[in-house]
Amino acid sequence: MVEFYDTTLRDGSQAEGVAFSVEDKLIIIEALDKLGIRYIEGGYPGSNPKDIEFFKRAKGIALETATIVPFGSTRYPTYTVDADPNLTALLDTGARTVTIFGKSWRLHATDVLRVTAEENLELIESSVRYLVENGREVIYDAEHFFDGYADDAEYAIETLRAAATGGASCLVLCDTNGGRLPLEIQEGVKVVLSELSLPVGIHTHNDAGMGAANSVLAVQAGATHIQGTFNGYGERCGNANLASIIPTIQLKLGIKCLSDTQLQALTRVSRLISELANLPHDERQPYVGSSAFAHKGGLHTDAIRKNRLTYEHIVPETVGNTQRILVSDQAGRGTIMKKIEKEYPDYDKNSPQVLELFKRLKEAEQEGYQYEAAEASFELLTHKVFNGYESFFEPVGFRVIIEQFSDYAMRSEATVKVTTPDGLTAHTAADGDGPVNALDTALRKALEQFYPALQTVRLIDYKVRVLDTKAGTGSKVRVLIEASDGERTWSTVGVSENIISASAKH
C-alpha cells in the first residue's frame, strides 16, 4: 500500500509568487481529504502567526481520510528538548502526527548547525524521542539524504538509525537540492530498506527535472510514503508533482491508491489549487493540463477517431480530464470531423459543408486567425457554414474618442448603435479606462436592454499578439478574449491592423 503526503500548503507555498491565506488552506485541505490524501502538511507553526491560526481553525474540520500534520525541525543545539520553541510549537498544535526534519549530510551538520557529526545524531534522536514520549507519531524527513549519502553513505545511514532509535514511524529520504538522478535514488532507497526495518518515504525536488520520475522510481524500489505538492509548486524549480505521481502509480504501476471516483477528481483539485494560488493553471502538465489530451496534427486526429489509444496513453476521463481537438492550419478534414461529429453526425469528410468549413478555416488562419485557443469562434464559424447560426444583433456602427489632458491623463469614450432581428435599436455611450474598455462597456449597455443574462458575463482574460513585427505599429494584431458567465468559460478571436477593430470583432 502506498500513501500520499501533500506539502502544498507548506513546501508549495515557498514557491515564488505563491501565498495561501488561512481560508485558502482550509478549502484545500477539504479538497485533498476528499481526494484521498493520507497526510496534509499544514505549515510550520514555529515560524509564523498565520500557521498558528491555521492549526487552531483546522481542529474544527471533520476529515474522512486525511491527517493534518505540522512541520518543524529537530531541536536547536542551544536548547534542551523541553525548552525548544520549535518542538513546543509542534506539540501546541494538538496534532497527533508531526513531521520534523534533520540533517543527513555532514556538510550541513558542521557548516550550518555548527555541531559535530556526533552531536547532530543526538539532536535527531532526542528530538524524535521527546515528541514520541509526548504521544506523537513522528514522520522523520531526512533532509539532503541523497547528497549526504553520496558524500558519506555510512553517516547518512547513521542519521536514520538515530531517528529510528528515537521512535520515528517513517523515514523519508529527501532529495532536497533536486539534483540527484533516478538510479541514485533507486540505490539509496534499496540500501535503506535493507539496513532498517521502518517504512521508507521519498521527498524529491525538481531542480534537474526529475522530481516525479525519482518519486515513482523510489516506489518501484520499495518506498511506500510519497511526499509532493500539487502542480509541482515549491521553492526554486518546485517539488515533485503529485498530480503526475498519483495517476502514474495507480494507472501505470497498478498500485491501487485512490478510488476511481477520487481519481476522477484529480484535474478539478489541481485547478482549484491553481486558482487559490492565484496562478494560471499550467495547461501542459501531464494528466491534468488541458493540453495533455489535445490533438492538433491531422494524422493524429484521424487516428484517434478510429481508436483513441493510438495517441492517448490513458483515457482522459479517468483523471477527470477531457480530449480536445485543436483546429489549426495543420488540421485536415479528419480533424474537423472529429471536432464536429457530435453536433453534426450525418456528415463525412467529403460533404460540401465540411469542404467549405475546411476552406474558410484555411483562409482565416492565413489572415492571422488562430482557433486553438478560441473554440467559441470556431463554433460560430461552424454554425455559419452549416446554416445553424442565429444573429442576435447587428452592429450598425461605433465610434471611439480618446482625449488627452494637460497632465497626460487620458479619457476614452465609446458610442455604439446596434439593432436586433425584430428591428429594435439601442444607441448607447460609455466611458472607459481605455478605448477597448469603453467600447465593451457601451456594447454591454446596449445589449443588456434586450438580453439581461449578459449581466452575469465578465471578462476573464484579454491577450494581444502582434503578428508581423516588421510592420511596426501598422502590423496586424490578434486579440484573444476569454469570458465567463460563472458556470461556463469560452474564448473568441479577432484579427485586424487596428486593435480596436480586432477587439470589436468578438
C-alpha positions in Angstrom: 0.0 0.0 0.0 1.3 3.5 -0.9 0.2 6.6 1.0 0.5 10.2 -0.2 1.7 13.1 1.9 0.8 16.5 0.5 3.0 19.5 1.4 1.5 22.1 -1.0 0.5 24.3 2.0 4.0 24.4 3.4 6.6 23.5 0.9 4.4 24.6 -2.0 3.8 28.0 -0.5 7.6 28.6 -0.6 7.4 28.9 -4.4 7.9 32.3 -5.9 4.5 34.1 -6.3 2.6 31.6 -4.2 0.8 32.7 -1.0 -2.2 30.9 0.6 -4.4 32.6 3.2 -5.8 30.7 6.1 -9.1 30.5 4.3 -7.4 29.1 1.2 -5.7 26.4 3.2 -8.9 25.3 4.8 -10.6 24.9 1.4 -7.6 23.0 0.1 -7.4 20.5 3.0 -11.1 19.6 2.5 -10.5 19.0 -1.3 -7.4 16.9 -0.6 -9.2 14.9 2.1 -12.0 14.0 -0.4 -9.3 13.1 -3.0 -8.0 10.5 -0.6 -4.7 12.1 0.5 -3.4 10.4 3.7 -1.4 13.3 5.2 -1.7 17.0 4.6 1.2 19.1 5.9 -0.4 22.3 7.1 2.6 24.6 7.8 5.4 25.4 10.1 3.8 26.6 13.4 7.1 27.6 14.8 7.7 30.2 12.1 4.7 32.5 11.7 1.4 33.5 13.3 -0.7 32.6 10.2 0.2 28.9 10.5 -0.6 29.0 14.2 -4.0 30.4 13.4 -4.5 27.7 10.7 -3.9 24.8 13.1 -6.3 26.3 15.6 -9.1 26.6 12.9 -8.3 23.3 11.3 -9.2 21.4 14.5 -12.8 22.1 13.9 -12.9 20.4 10.4 -14.0 16.8 10.3 -11.9 14.9 7.8 -12.6 11.5 6.3 -9.2 10.2 5.2 -6.6 12.8 5.9 -4.5 13.7 8.9 -3.3 17.3 9.2 0.4 17.4 10.1 2.5 20.3 11.4 6.1 20.6 10.2 9.2 21.5 12.2 12.9 20.7 12.8 15.0 18.9 15.3 15.8 21.0 18.4 18.2 23.9 18.2 21.6 23.0 19.5 21.3 25.7 22.2 18.1 24.3 23.7 17.1 21.2 25.6 14.1 19.4 24.1 11.6 20.6 26.7 12.7 24.2 26.2 12.9 24.2 22.4 10.3 26.7 21.0 10.0 24.7 17.7 9.2 21.4 19.4 6.8 23.2 21.8 5.0 24.8 18.9 4.5 21.4 17.3 3.0 20.0 20.5 0.8 23.0 20.9 -1.0 22.4 17.7 -2.5 19.3 19.3 -1.8 17.2 16.1 -1.3 13.5 16.8 1.2 13.2 13.9 4.1 15.6 13.4 6.9 15.8 10.9 10.4 17.0 11.7 13.5 17.2 9.6 17.1 16.7 10.5 20.5 16.8 8.8 21.7 13.8 6.9 24.7 15.5 5.3 27.9 16.1 7.4 28.3 19.3 5.5 25.1 20.7 6.9 25.8 19.5 10.4 29.2 21.1 10.6 28.7 24.2 8.4 25.1 25.1 9.0 24.2 23.8 12.5 27.9 24.3 13.6 27.8 21.0 15.5 29.9 17.9 15.3 28.7 14.8 13.4 28.1 13.0 16.8 26.2 16.0 18.2 23.9 16.0 15.2 23.0 12.4 15.8 22.0 13.3 19.3 19.9 16.2 18.1 17.9 13.9 15.9 17.4 11.1 18.4 16.5 13.3 21.3 14.0 15.4 19.3 12.2 12.4 17.9 12.1 10.7 21.3 10.7 13.8 23.0 7.8 14.0 20.6 7.1 10.3 20.8 7.1 10.4 24.6 4.6 13.1 24.4 2.2 10.8 22.5 3.0 11.9 18.9 3.6 9.8 15.8 6.7 11.2 14.2 7.4 11.2 10.4 11.1 11.9 10.0 12.3 13.9 7.0 16.0 13.1 6.3 16.9 16.4 4.7 19.6 16.2 1.9 19.7 12.5 2.4 20.9 11.6 -1.1 23.6 14.3 -1.1 24.7 13.1 2.3 24.7 9.5 1.1 26.9 10.4 -1.9 29.3 12.2 0.4 29.4 9.7 3.3 26.9 6.8 3.0 27.7 5.3 6.4 27.0 8.6 8.2 23.8 9.3 6.3 22.5 5.8 7.3 23.5 6.6 10.9 21.3 9.7 11.0 18.4 7.5 10.0 19.3 5.0 12.8 19.2 7.9 15.2 15.6 8.8 14.1 14.6 5.1 14.3 16.0 4.7 17.8 14.1 7.8 18.9 10.9 6.1 17.7 10.1 7.6 14.3 7.3 5.8 12.4 8.5 6.5 8.9 11.9 7.6 7.4 11.5 10.0 4.5 14.5 10.3 2.2 14.8 13.8 0.8 16.5 15.0 -2.4 16.3 18.5 -1.1 18.5 20.1 -3.8 16.7 18.2 -6.5 19.8 17.3 -8.4 20.1 13.5 -8.0 19.4 11.1 -10.8 17.0 8.2 -10.9 19.5 5.3 -10.4 21.0 7.2 -7.4 17.5 7.4 -5.9 16.9 3.7 -6.5 20.1 2.7 -4.9 19.6 4.8 -1.8 16.0 3.5 -1.2 17.1 -0.1 -1.6 20.0 0.3 0.8 17.9 2.0 3.5 15.3 -0.7 3.2 18.0 -3.4 3.6 19.5 -1.6 6.7 16.4 -0.6 8.6 13.0 -2.1 9.2 10.9 1.0 9.2 8.7 2.2 6.2 10.6 4.4 3.9 9.3 7.5 2.2 10.5 9.8 -0.6 10.6 13.6 -0.9 12.1 15.0 -4.1 12.5 18.4 -5.7 12.6 19.2 -9.4 15.8 21.1 -10.0 17.0 18.6 -12.6 13.6 17.9 -14.0 13.5 14.5 -12.3 11.1 15.1 -9.4 8.2 13.0 -10.4 10.4 10.3 -12.1 12.6 10.0 -9.0 9.5 9.6 -6.8 8.0 6.9 -9.0 11.3 5.0 -9.2 11.5 5.2 -5.4 8.1 3.5 -5.2 9.4 0.8 -7.6 12.4 0.4 -5.3 10.1 -0.2 -2.2 9.1 3.3 -0.8 5.6 3.4 0.4 5.2 7.0 1.5 5.4 9.7 -1.2 5.6 13.4 -0.5 5.0 16.1 -3.0 2.9 19.2 -3.9 0.1 19.8 -6.3 1.1 21.4 -9.6 4.7 21.0 -8.6 4.7 24.2 -6.5 7.8 24.7 -4.4 11.0 26.6 -3.9 13.3 27.2 -6.9 12.1 24.7 -9.6 9.4 23.2 -7.4 8.7 19.9 -5.7 7.6 16.6 -7.3 4.2 17.0 -8.7 1.5 14.8 -7.0 -0.8 15.5 -9.9 1.6 13.4 -12.1 2.8 11.0 -9.5 -0.6 9.8 -8.2 -2.0 8.6 -11.6 1.3 7.2 -12.7 1.5 5.0 -9.6 -2.1 3.9 -9.8 -2.5 3.6 -13.6 1.0 2.6 -14.7 2.3 0.6 -11.7 -1.1 -0.8 -10.9 -0.9 0.1 -7.2 -4.5 1.0 -6.1 -4.2 4.2 -4.0 -7.5 6.1 -4.6 -11.0 5.0 -5.6 -12.0 5.5 -9.2 -14.2 8.4 -8.2 -11.4 10.1 -6.2 -9.0 9.8 -9.2 -11.6 11.4 -11.4 -11.4 14.5 -9.2 -7.7 14.9 -9.8 -7.9 17.5 -12.5 -10.5 19.5 -10.6 -8.4 19.6 -7.5 -5.3 20.6 -9.4 -7.2 23.5 -11.0 -8.7 24.5 -7.7 -5.3 24.8 -6.1 -4.0 26.9 -9.1 -7.0 29.2 -8.6 -6.4 29.7 -4.9 -2.7 30.2 -5.5 -3.8 33.0 -7.9 -1.6 31.5 -10.7 -2.5 30.4 -14.2 -3.0 26.7 -14.4 -0.1 25.0 -16.2 -2.0 23.6 -19.2 1.0 21.5 -20.3 1.0 19.5 -17.1 0.8 15.7 -17.7 -2.6 14.2 -16.9 -4.4 17.4 -15.6 -3.4 20.1 -18.1 -5.9 21.0 -20.9 -3.1 20.2 -23.4 -2.5 16.8 -22.0 -5.0 15.2 -24.3 -5.2 17.9 -27.0 -4.6 16.8 -30.6 -3.6 19.1 -33.5 -1.9 17.2 -36.3 -4.3 15.8 -38.9 -2.8 12.3 -38.9 -3.1 12.2 -35.1 -6.8 13.3 -35.0 -7.7 10.9 -37.9 -6.1 8.0 -36.0 -7.9 8.8 -32.7 -11.2 8.9 -34.5 -10.6 5.3 -35.3 -9.1 4.3 -31.9 -8.2 6.8 -29.2 -5.5 4.6 -27.8 -3.4 5.4 -30.9 -2.3 8.7 -29.4 -3.6 8.7 -25.8 -1.7 6.8 -23.1 -4.7 6.7 -20.8 -8.4 7.5 -21.1 -8.6 11.3 -20.1 -11.8 10.9 -18.1 -10.0 8.6 -15.7 -8.3 11.6 -14.2 -11.2 14.0 -14.8 -9.8 15.5 -17.9 -11.2 15.6 -21.5 -10.0 15.0 -25.0 -9.6 18.2 -27.1 -9.3 18.5 -30.9 -7.4 21.6 -31.9 -8.3 23.2 -35.2 -5.4 24.9 -36.9 -3.6 25.3 -40.2 -2.1 21.8 -39.7 -5.6 20.3 -39.4 -7.0 18.0 -42.1 -10.7 17.2 -42.7 -10.4 14.3 -40.3 -9.6 16.8 -37.6 -12.6 18.8 -38.4 -14.9 15.8 -38.5 -13.6 14.7 -35.0 -14.3 18.2 -33.8 -17.9 18.4 -35.1 -19.1 14.8 -35.2 -21.2 15.1 -32.1 -23.2 18.0 -33.3 -23.2 17.1 -37.0 -23.1 13.3 -37.0 -24.6 12.8 -40.5 -21.7 14.4 -42.5 -18.4 12.9 -43.7 -15.1 14.3 -44.9 -16.4 14.9 -48.4 -19.7 16.7 -47.5 -19.9 20.1 -49.2 -20.3 21.8 -45.8 -17.2 20.1 -44.4 -15.2 21.2 -47.6 -16.5 24.7 -47.2 -15.6 24.8 -43.5 -12.1 23.5 -44.3 -11.7 26.2 -46.9 -12.8 29.0 -44.6 -10.6 27.8 -41.8 -7.5 27.8 -44.0 -8.4 31.3 -45.4 -9.0 32.7 -41.9 -5.7 31.3 -40.5 -3.9 32.8 -43.5 -5.2 36.1 -42.3 -3.9 35.5 -38.8 -6.8 33.9 -37.0 -6.0 31.0 -34.7 -8.7 28.8 -33.3 -6.7 26.5 -31.0 -7.4 28.8 -28.0 -10.7 30.3 -29.4 -13.1 27.4 -29.6 -16.1 29.7 -29.3 -15.1 31.5 -32.5 -14.6 28.1 -34.3 -18.1 27.1 -33.1 -19.6 30.3 -34.6 -17.8 29.7 -37.9 -19.1 26.1 -38.0 -22.7 27.3 -37.3 -22.4 29.8 -40.2 -21.3 27.2 -42.6 -23.9 24.6 -41.6 -26.7 27.2 -41.5 -27.1 26.9 -37.8 -26.1 30.5 -37.0 -28.7 32.8 -35.5 -27.7 36.5 -35.2 -28.9 38.1 -32.0 -27.9 41.6 -33.0 -26.3 43.5 -35.8 -23.8 46.3 -35.2 -24.8 49.5 -37.0 -21.6 51.2 -36.1 -19.4 52.5 -33.3 -17.2 55.5 -32.5 -14.4 55.8 -30.0 -12.9 59.1 -28.8 -9.6 59.3 -26.9 -8.8 62.6 -25.2 -5.6 63.6 -23.5 -5.4 66.3 -20.9 -2.6 68.6 -19.8 -1.5 66.3 -17.0 -1.2 63.4 -19.6 -4.3 61.8 -18.2 -6.4 60.2 -20.9 -10.1 59.5 -21.2 -11.9 57.2 -23.6 -15.5 57.4 -24.7 -17.3 54.9 -27.0 -20.7 55.3 -28.7 -22.4 52.1 -30.1 -25.5 51.5 -32.1 -27.0 48.1 -32.6 -30.2 46.6 -33.9 -32.0 43.3 -33.1 -33.5 40.9 -35.6 -37.0 42.2 -34.8 -36.0 45.8 -35.6 -35.3 47.2 -32.2 -32.4 49.7 -31.9 -30.2 50.7 -29.0 -27.8 53.6 -29.1 -25.5 53.9 -26.0 -22.3 55.6 -24.9 -19.9 54.8 -22.1 -16.5 56.0 -20.7 -13.7 53.5 -20.0 -10.1 53.2 -18.8 -9.1 52.7 -22.4 -10.8 52.6 -25.8 -11.5 48.8 -25.7 -12.9 49.0 -22.2 -15.1 51.9 -23.2 -16.3 50.0 -26.3 -17.0 46.9 -24.2 -19.0 48.9 -21.7 -21.1 50.7 -24.3 -21.9 47.5 -26.1 -22.9 45.8 -22.9 -25.2 48.7 -22.0 -26.9 48.3 -25.4 -27.3 44.6 -25.4 -28.3 44.2 -21.8 -31.5 46.0 -22.7 -32.5 43.0 -24.8 -30.6 40.2 -23.2 -30.4 40.8 -19.4 -28.5 37.5 -19.0 -25.4 39.3 -20.2 -25.2 41.0 -16.8 -23.5 37.8 -15.5 -20.9 37.7 -18.2 -17.5 39.0 -17.3 -14.1 39.3 -18.9 -11.5 36.9 -17.6 -8.5 37.4 -19.9 -7.5 39.7 -22.7 -4.4 39.0 -24.8 -2.9 40.8 -27.8 -0.4 39.3 -30.1 1.5 41.3 -32.8 1.5 39.1 -35.9 4.1 40.9 -38.1 6.7 42.8 -36.1 8.4 44.1 -39.3 5.3 46.3 -40.0 5.8 48.1 -36.7 2.8 49.9 -35.4 0.9 49.1 -38.6 1.1 45.4 -38.2 -1.8 43.1 -37.7 -2.7 42.0 -34.2 -4.6 39.0 -32.9 -6.8 39.6 -29.9 -7.9 36.6 -27.7 -10.7 37.3 -25.3 -11.8 34.8 -22.6 -15.2 35.3 -20.9 -17.3 33.5 -18.4 -20.9 33.6 -17.0 -19.8 31.9 -13.8 -20.5 28.4 -15.0 -19.0 28.2 -18.4 -15.9 29.8 -19.9 -15.3 30.5 -23.6 -12.7 32.2 -25.8 -13.0 34.1 -29.1 -10.5 35.6 -31.5 -10.4 38.7 -33.7 -7.7 39.9 -36.2 -7.1 43.4 -37.6 -4.4 46.1 -38.2 -6.5 48.1 -35.7 -6.6 46.7 -32.1 -10.0 48.3 -31.5 -11.4 46.6 -34.6 -9.8 43.3 -33.7 -11.4 43.6 -30.2 -14.8 44.6 -31.7 -14.9 41.5 -34.0 -15.5 39.3 -31.0 
